[in-house]
Amino acid sequence: MDTEEPFIETETRRRRRRSLFRHRRVPVRMLVPNFFTLLGLCAGLTSIRMGIEGRYDLAVVAIVFAACLDGIDGRIARLLKASSRFGAELDSLADFVNFGVAPAFLIFNWGLGDLKSAGWICVMIFALASALRLARFNAALEEEKPRWQSNYFMGMPTPAAAIAVLLPLYLYQLGIDETKSLWALKVVLVYTVFIAFMMVSTIPTYSGKLLGERVGREWVLPIFVVAIGVVAFLFTYPYETLTVLTCLYLGVIPLSWRAFRDKSEGESAALSAASATSEPKDNPSAGEPKSTGRVFAFRPSDPTK
């Protein structure tokens, strides 16, 4: 009999009995992040409708809007100290719809539908990869890891994958009609499977979580200027901006992997050096003179004396 099964069943029942909120009366601030999550979910569902109707401009806008809301709802929850198990579960379900189902429908209705079953299998793999990615991310939240690793995701996050997988659509909207030719659609099919693989892979990608905690005083104004510039370009030249941002993000992934590897090797070397330094202290026989063969017996002192 497997000894793990009783433990798993007990743990599952314990988690199901655990209440979603710790208090009977829920503070209003606990609801604020969930409003942003539901608003993003509405945007994702609207993107599915716009994609079915062939209104690709609004469909892309809805997905980008949902990605922006996904980036701020967690920060708002931490800022207001309004994190809850209910909010975490709702956020995962919304991410699956917004960044797994909606982009899959959009890219299928745009062009991969011309490949019939091959295109459907491709977008289904993408949607399933996003679900697996979110499940692995939620399961890894309880794992302890060094602080610097919080600056990296294992694999491509679902919002970035949703925006990156639509790169062929951006190119088509820029006037490159060849992206809907038969040979180009086969390339798009391979590209979509590649993005799905990146989601479920363990390749580290830069997250920038620690960057948002503290910023040098000299970087405040440049960050404002860059952020305003990106938003202005996104409103004025949306597809050009999304194309450039997607290519830059894909190009940064090898650099992120190299930086993560260098830090991991540095941490391993530091731990090895520390263990080598503390080894004489941990080993009582190290550094002591050899025994002369005599045996000394020590008796505890009488507590009454």
KEVEX-631147 format. One record per residue (C-alpha): y, x, z; residue number from 1; residue in three letters. Coordinates in steps of 0.001 Angstrom, whole numbers, plus 500000, padded with zeros to 6 digits. Each point is the difference from the previous one (the first is absolute). Example, Ala and Ser with C-alpha at 12.3 -4.5 7.8 and 13.67 -1.06 7.14 Angstrom:
<rec v="495500" u="512300" w="507800" k="1" r="ala"/>
<rec v="503440" u="501370" w="499340" k="2" r="ser"/>
! end
This chain:
<rec v="500000" u="500000" w="500000" k="1" r="met"/>
<rec v="503441" u="501282" w="499071" k="2" r="asp"/>
<rec v="501984" u="500670" w="503156" k="3" r="thr"/>
<rec v="503286" u="499650" w="498127" k="4" r="glu"/>
<rec v="499539" u="496310" w="499180" k="5" r="glu"/>
<rec v="500510" u="498639" w="503572" k="6" r="pro"/>
<rec v="503123" u="502124" w="500380" k="7" r="phe"/>
<rec v="501428" u="498829" w="496662" k="8" r="ile"/>
<rec v="499288" u="496342" w="500801" k="9" r="glu"/>
<rec v="501580" u="500333" w="503453" k="10" r="thr"/>
<rec v="503074" u="501714" w="498586" k="11" r="glu"/>
<rec v="500357" u="497366" w="497268" k="12" r="thr"/>
<rec v="499830" u="497136" w="502523" k="13" r="arg"/>
<rec v="502512" u="501766" w="502237" k="14" r="arg"/>
<rec v="502485" u="500381" w="497173" k="15" r="arg"/>
<rec v="499606" u="496387" w="498901" k="16" r="arg"/>
<rec v="500674" u="498763" w="503528" k="17" r="arg"/>
<rec v="503122" u="502132" w="500225" k="18" r="arg"/>
<rec v="503114" u="497893" w="499508" k="19" r="ser"/>
<rec v="502380" u="500696" w="497156" k="20" r="leu"/>
<rec v="502984" u="500077" w="502348" k="21" r="phe"/>
<rec v="499983" u="501340" w="503534" k="22" r="arg"/>
<rec v="502336" u="497319" w="501399" k="23" r="his"/>
<rec v="499810" u="496210" w="499922" k="24" r="arg"/>
<rec v="503677" u="499736" w="499000" k="25" r="arg"/>
<rec v="500670" u="502275" w="497022" k="26" r="val"/>
<rec v="503489" u="501583" w="499816" k="27" r="pro"/>
<rec v="502020" u="499192" w="496887" k="28" r="val"/>
<rec v="500297" u="503691" w="499134" k="29" r="arg"/>
<rec v="496212" u="500046" w="499497" k="30" r="met"/>
<rec v="500423" u="497602" w="497084" k="31" r="leu"/>
<rec v="502636" u="501976" w="498075" k="32" r="val"/>
<rec v="497658" u="502558" w="498353" k="33" r="pro"/>
<rec v="497599" u="497210" w="499032" k="34" r="asn"/>
<rec v="502792" u="498207" w="498133" k="35" r="phe"/>
<rec v="500508" u="503113" w="497852" k="36" r="phe"/>
<rec v="496236" u="500217" w="499414" k="37" r="thr"/>
<rec v="499819" u="496342" w="498922" k="38" r="leu"/>
<rec v="503020" u="500479" w="497752" k="39" r="leu"/>
<rec v="498226" u="502909" w="498327" k="40" r="gly"/>
<rec v="496874" u="497866" w="499623" k="41" r="leu"/>
<rec v="502072" u="497322" w="498269" k="42" r="cys"/>
<rec v="501315" u="502673" w="497637" k="43" r="ala"/>
<rec v="496459" u="501150" w="499199" k="44" r="gly"/>
<rec v="498813" u="496450" w="499265" k="45" r="leu"/>
<rec v="503083" u="499429" w="497845" k="46" r="thr"/>
<rec v="499172" u="503168" w="498072" k="47" r="ser"/>
<rec v="496571" u="498549" w="499167" k="48" r="ile"/>
<rec v="501616" u="496859" w="498640" k="49" r="arg"/>
<rec v="502587" u="501937" w="497978" k="50" r="met"/>
<rec v="497253" u="502179" w="498517" k="51" r="gly"/>
<rec v="497978" u="496965" w="498923" k="52" r="ile"/>
<rec v="503101" u="498526" w="498343" k="53" r="glu"/>
<rec v="500741" u="503283" w="498218" k="54" r="gly"/>
<rec v="503274" u="500614" w="501829" k="55" r="arg"/>
<rec v="499250" u="503635" w="500708" k="56" r="tyr"/>
<rec v="503534" u="500922" w="501054" k="57" r="asp"/>
<rec v="499959" u="497622" w="502966" k="58" r="leu"/>
<rec v="496403" u="500915" w="500818" k="59" r="ala"/>
<rec v="500887" u="503703" w="500310" k="60" r="val"/>
<rec v="503100" u="499172" w="502045" k="61" r="val"/>
<rec v="497903" u="497916" w="502392" k="62" r="ala"/>
<rec v="497497" u="502842" w="500553" k="63" r="ile"/>
<rec v="502764" u="502571" w="500567" k="64" r="val"/>
<rec v="501708" u="497590" w="502408" k="65" r="phe"/>
<rec v="496721" u="499518" w="501889" k="66" r="ala"/>
<rec v="499586" u="503791" w="500212" k="67" r="ala"/>
<rec v="503496" u="500351" w="501476" k="68" r="cys"/>
<rec v="499245" u="497329" w="502609" k="69" r="leu"/>
<rec v="496702" u="501675" w="500826" k="70" r="asp"/>
<rec v="501873" u="503222" w="500677" k="71" r="gly"/>
<rec v="502336" u="498433" w="502538" k="72" r="ile"/>
<rec v="497940" u="497394" w="501854" k="73" r="asp"/>
<rec v="497976" u="502601" w="501882" k="74" r="gly"/>
<rec v="503112" u="501968" w="500917" k="75" r="arg"/>
<rec v="501686" u="496803" w="501209" k="76" r="ile"/>
<rec v="496937" u="499211" w="502136" k="77" r="ala"/>
<rec v="500109" u="503457" w="501601" k="78" r="arg"/>
<rec v="503767" u="499807" w="500445" k="79" r="leu"/>
<rec v="499833" u="496609" w="501726" k="80" r="leu"/>
<rec v="496766" u="500919" w="501819" k="81" r="lys"/>
<rec v="498510" u="496920" w="498371" k="82" r="ala"/>
<rec v="496690" u="501408" w="498788" k="83" r="ser"/>
<rec v="497058" u="497646" w="500411" k="84" r="ser"/>
<rec v="496429" u="499624" w="498828" k="85" r="arg"/>
<rec v="500989" u="496832" w="498142" k="86" r="phe"/>
<rec v="502710" u="501884" w="498108" k="87" r="gly"/>
<rec v="497629" u="502829" w="499084" k="88" r="ala"/>
<rec v="497381" u="497586" w="498614" k="89" r="glu"/>
<rec v="502642" u="498019" w="498083" k="90" r="leu"/>
<rec v="501471" u="503186" w="498551" k="91" r="asp"/>
<rec v="496604" u="501143" w="498705" k="92" r="ser"/>
<rec v="499303" u="496653" w="498333" k="93" r="leu"/>
<rec v="503465" u="499964" w="498435" k="94" r="ala"/>
<rec v="499573" u="503559" w="498710" k="95" r="asp"/>
<rec v="496734" u="499071" w="498308" k="96" r="phe"/>
<rec v="501645" u="497100" w="498162" k="97" r="val"/>
<rec v="503266" u="501795" w="499194" k="98" r="asn"/>
<rec v="498642" u="503400" w="498985" k="99" r="phe"/>
<rec v="496407" u="499264" w="499079" k="100" r="gly"/>
<rec v="499785" u="496577" w="498395" k="101" r="val"/>
<rec v="503517" u="499609" w="498547" k="102" r="ala"/>
<rec v="500107" u="503326" w="498061" k="103" r="pro"/>
<rec v="496439" u="499396" w="498779" k="104" r="ala"/>
<rec v="500955" u="496598" w="498590" k="105" r="phe"/>
<rec v="503200" u="501390" w="498520" k="106" r="leu"/>
<rec v="498426" u="502935" w="498182" k="107" r="ile"/>
<rec v="497153" u="497751" w="498785" k="108" r="phe"/>
<rec v="502307" u="497302" w="498627" k="109" r="asn"/>
<rec v="502233" u="502636" w="498427" k="110" r="trp"/>
<rec v="497426" u="501938" w="498009" k="111" r="gly"/>
<rec v="496577" u="500642" w="501506" k="112" r="leu"/>
<rec v="499048" u="496397" w="499289" k="113" r="gly"/>
<rec v="499683" u="501036" w="496343" k="114" r="asp"/>
<rec v="497012" u="502147" w="501008" k="115" r="leu"/>
<rec v="498234" u="496887" w="501308" k="116" r="lys"/>
<rec v="497309" u="500773" w="502587" k="117" r="ser"/>
<rec v="500754" u="503734" w="500132" k="118" r="ala"/>
<rec v="503599" u="499272" w="500980" k="119" r="gly"/>
<rec v="498937" u="497468" w="502645" k="120" r="trp"/>
<rec v="497501" u="502421" w="501549" k="121" r="ile"/>
<rec v="502721" u="502645" w="500102" k="122" r="cys"/>
<rec v="502547" u="497852" w="501841" k="123" r="val"/>
<rec v="497264" u="498690" w="502307" k="124" r="met"/>
<rec v="499185" u="503606" w="500956" k="125" r="ile"/>
<rec v="503680" u="500548" w="500728" k="126" r="phe"/>
<rec v="500208" u="496928" w="502263" k="127" r="ala"/>
<rec v="496796" u="500913" w="501848" k="128" r="leu"/>
<rec v="501233" u="503566" w="500467" k="129" r="ala"/>
<rec v="503161" u="498687" w="501645" k="130" r="ser"/>
<rec v="497899" u="497883" w="502397" k="131" r="ala"/>
<rec v="497820" u="502986" w="500892" k="132" r="leu"/>
<rec v="503067" u="502153" w="500430" k="133" r="arg"/>
<rec v="501590" u="497544" w="502454" k="134" r="leu"/>
<rec v="496746" u="499596" w="501952" k="135" r="ala"/>
<rec v="499655" u="503780" w="500356" k="136" r="arg"/>
<rec v="503640" u="500324" w="501040" k="137" r="phe"/>
<rec v="499624" u="497369" w="502738" k="138" r="asn"/>
<rec v="496794" u="501591" w="501257" k="139" r="ala"/>
<rec v="501666" u="503427" w="500199" k="140" r="ala"/>
<rec v="502917" u="498812" w="502134" k="141" r="leu"/>
<rec v="498054" u="500607" w="503222" k="142" r="glu"/>
<rec v="499048" u="503558" w="499049" k="143" r="glu"/>
<rec v="501836" u="502804" w="501743" k="144" r="glu"/>
<rec v="501464" u="502645" w="497734" k="145" r="lys"/>
<rec v="502725" u="502663" w="500171" k="146" r="pro"/>
<rec v="503535" u="498736" w="499774" k="147" r="arg"/>
<rec v="500799" u="501829" w="496775" k="148" r="trp"/>
<rec v="497225" u="498087" w="498208" k="149" r="gln"/>
<rec v="501997" u="496796" w="500498" k="150" r="ser"/>
<rec v="502205" u="501308" w="497195" k="151" r="asn"/>
<rec v="497141" u="499521" w="497526" k="152" r="tyr"/>
<rec v="497872" u="497128" w="498748" k="153" r="phe"/>
<rec v="496336" u="500489" w="499140" k="154" r="met"/>
<rec v="500046" u="498786" w="496424" k="155" r="gly"/>
<rec v="502745" u="498138" w="498186" k="156" r="met"/>
<rec v="501514" u="497120" w="502019" k="157" r="pro"/>
<rec v="499701" u="496553" w="498465" k="158" r="thr"/>
<rec v="503763" u="499393" w="499413" k="159" r="pro"/>
<rec v="500323" u="503295" w="498112" k="160" r="ala"/>
<rec v="496808" u="499256" w="498048" k="161" r="ala"/>
<rec v="501305" u="496541" w="499050" k="162" r="ala"/>
<rec v="503203" u="501466" w="498575" k="163" r="ile"/>
<rec v="498249" u="502963" w="498370" k="164" r="ala"/>
<rec v="497328" u="497938" w="498237" k="165" r="val"/>
<rec v="502718" u="498074" w="498139" k="166" r="leu"/>
<rec v="501256" u="503143" w="498232" k="167" r="leu"/>
<rec v="498654" u="498858" w="496572" k="168" r="pro"/>
<rec v="501918" u="496742" w="500383" k="169" r="leu"/>
<rec v="503200" u="501950" w="500738" k="170" r="tyr"/>
<rec v="499505" u="502048" w="496843" k="171" r="leu"/>
<rec v="499423" u="496842" w="497963" k="172" r="tyr"/>
<rec v="503151" u="498407" w="501349" k="173" r="gln"/>
<rec v="501891" u="503164" w="498989" k="174" r="leu"/>
<rec v="499091" u="499311" w="496378" k="175" r="gly"/>
<rec v="496835" u="502076" w="499608" k="176" r="ile"/>
<rec v="497927" u="497346" w="498241" k="177" r="asp"/>
<rec v="497084" u="502410" w="499428" k="178" r="glu"/>
<rec v="498962" u="499465" w="503632" k="179" r="thr"/>
<rec v="498390" u="496703" w="498946" k="180" r="lys"/>
<rec v="497971" u="501482" w="497156" k="181" r="ser"/>
<rec v="496232" u="500078" w="500394" k="182" r="leu"/>
<rec v="499706" u="503736" w="500678" k="183" r="trp"/>
<rec v="502927" u="499895" w="502448" k="184" r="ala"/>
<rec v="498444" u="497089" w="501912" k="185" r="leu"/>
<rec v="496843" u="502068" w="500444" k="186" r="lys"/>
<rec v="502171" u="502741" w="501492" k="187" r="val"/>
<rec v="501622" u="497390" w="502259" k="188" r="val"/>
<rec v="496542" u="498910" w="501111" k="189" r="leu"/>
<rec v="499095" u="503551" w="501017" k="190" r="val"/>
<rec v="503394" u="500426" w="501674" k="191" r="tyr"/>
<rec v="499478" u="496822" w="502056" k="192" r="thr"/>
<rec v="496585" u="501195" w="501181" k="193" r="val"/>
<rec v="501586" u="503357" w="500880" k="194" r="phe"/>
<rec v="502605" u="498299" w="502214" k="195" r="ile"/>
<rec v="497212" u="497977" w="501635" k="196" r="ala"/>
<rec v="498123" u="503238" w="500687" k="197" r="phe"/>
<rec v="503118" u="501536" w="501529" k="198" r="met"/>
<rec v="500222" u="497127" w="502476" k="199" r="met"/>
<rec v="496491" u="500481" w="501358" k="200" r="val"/>
<rec v="500042" u="503806" w="499812" k="201" r="ser"/>
<rec v="500759" u="502354" w="502882" k="202" r="thr"/>
<rec v="502648" u="501925" w="498073" k="203" r="ile"/>
<rec v="503016" u="500333" w="502332" k="204" r="pro"/>
<rec v="503250" u="498509" w="498738" k="205" r="thr"/>
<rec v="503397" u="500410" w="501616" k="206" r="tyr"/>
<rec v="501103" u="497025" w="502080" k="207" r="ser"/>
<rec v="503298" u="501126" w="501501" k="208" r="gly"/>
<rec v="499424" u="498138" w="503285" k="209" r="lys"/>
<rec v="501213" u="502865" w="502152" k="210" r="leu"/>
<rec v="502987" u="500501" w="497701" k="211" r="leu"/>
<rec v="501388" u="496633" w="501079" k="212" r="gly"/>
<rec v="500067" u="500867" w="503705" k="213" r="glu"/>
<rec v="502560" u="502811" w="500088" k="214" r="arg"/>
<rec v="502380" u="501128" w="497282" k="215" r="val"/>
<rec v="502258" u="503017" w="500121" k="216" r="gly"/>
<rec v="503693" u="499213" w="500283" k="217" r="arg"/>
<rec v="500757" u="501858" w="496790" k="218" r="glu"/>
<rec v="497515" u="497820" w="498083" k="219" r="trp"/>
<rec v="501416" u="496597" w="500989" k="220" r="val"/>
<rec v="502609" u="499669" w="497231" k="221" r="leu"/>
<rec v="497775" u="501434" w="497215" k="222" r="pro"/>
<rec v="497238" u="497558" w="500944" k="223" r="ile"/>
<rec v="502437" u="497079" w="499809" k="224" r="phe"/>
<rec v="501216" u="501154" w="496581" k="225" r="val"/>
<rec v="496476" u="500447" w="498640" k="226" r="val"/>
<rec v="498832" u="496633" w="501361" k="227" r="ala"/>
<rec v="502988" u="498155" w="498526" k="228" r="ile"/>
<rec v="499520" u="501824" w="496707" k="229" r="gly"/>
<rec v="496323" u="499027" w="499788" k="230" r="val"/>
<rec v="500793" u="496353" w="500751" k="231" r="val"/>
<rec v="502819" u="499988" w="497422" k="232" r="ala"/>
<rec v="497746" u="501508" w="497323" k="233" r="phe"/>
<rec v="497231" u="497571" w="500942" k="234" r="leu"/>
<rec v="502294" u="497029" w="499412" k="235" r="phe"/>
<rec v="501620" u="501429" w="496856" k="236" r="thr"/>
<rec v="497060" u="501755" w="498342" k="237" r="tyr"/>
<rec v="496945" u="498524" w="501722" k="238" r="pro"/>
<rec v="497217" u="501139" w="497675" k="239" r="tyr"/>
<rec v="501446" u="503446" w="499426" k="240" r="glu"/>
<rec v="500367" u="500481" w="503749" k="241" r="thr"/>
<rec v="496491" u="498724" w="500782" k="242" r="leu"/>
<rec v="498541" u="502253" w="497306" k="243" r="thr"/>
<rec v="501751" u="503081" w="501376" k="244" r="val"/>
<rec v="499095" u="499173" w="503610" k="245" r="leu"/>
<rec v="496358" u="499394" w="499090" k="246" r="thr"/>
<rec v="499717" u="503289" w="498087" k="247" r="cys"/>
<rec v="501688" u="501883" w="502847" k="248" r="leu"/>
<rec v="497657" u="498459" w="502552" k="249" r="tyr"/>
<rec v="496913" u="500866" w="497981" k="250" r="leu"/>
<rec v="501320" u="503528" w="499552" k="251" r="gly"/>
<rec v="500581" u="500452" w="503739" k="252" r="val"/>
<rec v="496382" u="499147" w="500903" k="253" r="ile"/>
<rec v="498641" u="503518" w="499223" k="254" r="pro"/>
<rec v="502831" u="501488" w="502071" k="255" r="leu"/>
<rec v="499147" u="497667" w="502889" k="256" r="ser"/>
<rec v="496342" u="500995" w="499803" k="257" r="trp"/>
<rec v="500911" u="503699" w="500023" k="258" r="arg"/>
<rec v="502400" u="499600" w="502955" k="259" r="ala"/>
<rec v="497381" u="498046" w="501958" k="260" r="phe"/>
<rec v="497370" u="502657" w="499284" k="261" r="arg"/>
<rec v="502312" u="502832" w="501084" k="262" r="asp"/>
<rec v="500834" u="498240" w="503271" k="263" r="lys"/>
<rec v="496335" u="499248" w="500665" k="264" r="ser"/>
<rec v="499049" u="503623" w="499400" k="265" r="glu"/>
<rec v="502860" u="501165" w="502223" k="266" r="gly"/>
<rec v="498914" u="497654" w="502778" k="267" r="glu"/>
<rec v="496378" u="501157" w="499694" k="268" r="ser"/>
<rec v="501087" u="503644" w="500139" k="269" r="ala"/>
<rec v="502141" u="499332" w="503087" k="270" r="ala"/>
<rec v="497118" u="498237" w="501752" k="271" r="leu"/>
<rec v="497637" u="502853" w="499141" k="272" r="ser"/>
<rec v="502474" u="502552" w="501347" k="273" r="ala"/>
<rec v="500494" u="497977" w="503190" k="274" r="ala"/>
<rec v="496256" u="499664" w="500569" k="275" r="ser"/>
<rec v="499491" u="503712" w="499383" k="276" r="ala"/>
<rec v="502746" u="500817" w="502517" k="277" r="thr"/>
<rec v="498548" u="497722" w="502698" k="278" r="ser"/>
<rec v="496382" u="501079" w="499482" k="279" r="glu"/>
<rec v="499996" u="502824" w="502612" k="280" r="pro"/>
<rec v="501330" u="497558" w="502590" k="281" r="lys"/>
<rec v="497433" u="497358" w="499185" k="282" r="asp"/>
<rec v="497079" u="502468" w="500033" k="283" r="asn"/>
<rec v="499477" u="501297" w="503573" k="284" r="pro"/>
<rec v="497830" u="502888" w="498803" k="285" r="ser"/>
<rec v="502670" u="501357" w="497650" k="286" r="ala"/>
<rec v="501958" u="502930" w="501359" k="287" r="gly"/>
<rec v="497898" u="500315" w="503232" k="288" r="glu"/>
<rec v="498115" u="503175" w="501015" k="289" r="pro"/>
<rec v="496264" u="500084" w="499560" k="290" r="lys"/>
<rec v="497817" u="498951" w="502926" k="291" r="ser"/>
<rec v="498552" u="502764" w="502214" k="292" r="thr"/>
<rec v="496888" u="498027" w="500787" k="293" r="gly"/>
<rec v="501047" u="498977" w="503488" k="294" r="arg"/>
<rec v="499986" u="496351" w="500966" k="295" r="val"/>
<rec v="502592" u="498649" w="502404" k="296" r="phe"/>
<rec v="499503" u="496653" w="501660" k="297" r="ala"/>
<rec v="503009" u="498120" w="501280" k="298" r="phe"/>
<rec v="499592" u="497346" w="502676" k="299" r="arg"/>
<rec v="502632" u="497333" w="500506" k="300" r="pro"/>
<rec v="501993" u="500303" w="503174" k="301" r="ser"/>
<rec v="499193" u="497683" w="502888" k="302" r="asp"/>
<rec v="502563" u="497155" w="499962" k="303" r="pro"/>
<rec v="499931" u="499834" w="503792" k="304" r="thr"/>
<rec v="501403" u="503540" w="500389" k="305" r="lys"/>
! end
